[in-house]
Amino acid sequence: MIKRDMRYRSRIEIISSILQAANGGGATKIRMMYNAFLSHSQLKEYLMPLVESNMLEFDLDTQTYKATEKGLGFIELNNRLEALINAEEQQQLQLERFKEKREALLMFNNLLCP
């Protein structure tokens, strides 16, 4: 995840960030904290529920976390939803620009042809 801004993030965004940090296996708590932009206390709040829901697994030998198939499915679904939301936002921006241009053309037309 690329740090976009310091705005409030939803629980879904934070969960997705943690799972992405653990994607590929062998992620330590430090790595997940760094990649997900979380403090230790914030990370602790999410780890146990993610492990209990089988989205994340803990390897006792290496003391690392790995995203499970279920966790990877969550990442994929979240990425699809974000893409749809971004596409909708882009369409709204284009519609607003079109309306502004149309209004400017109408005003210009009214100046030329009173």
Stockholm file with secondary structure:
# STOCKHOLM 1.0

chainA/1-114         MIKRDMRYRSRIEIISSILQAANGGGATKIRMMYNAFLSHSQLKEYLMPLVESNMLEFDLDTQTYKATEKGLGFIELNNRLEALINAEEQQQLQLERFKEKREALLMFNNLLCP
#=GR chainA/1-114 SS CCCCCSSCCCHHHHHHHHHHHTTTSCBCHHHHHHHHTCCHHHHHHHHHHHHHTTSEEEETTTTEEEECHHHHHHHHHHHHHHHHHHHHHHHHHHHHHHHHHHHHHHHHHHHHCC
#=GC SS_cons         CCCCCSSCCCHHHHHHHHHHHTTTSCBCHHHHHHHHTCCHHHHHHHHHHHHHTTSEEEETTTTEEEECHHHHHHHHHHHHHHHHHHHHHHHHHHHHHHHHHHHHHHHHHHHHCC
//
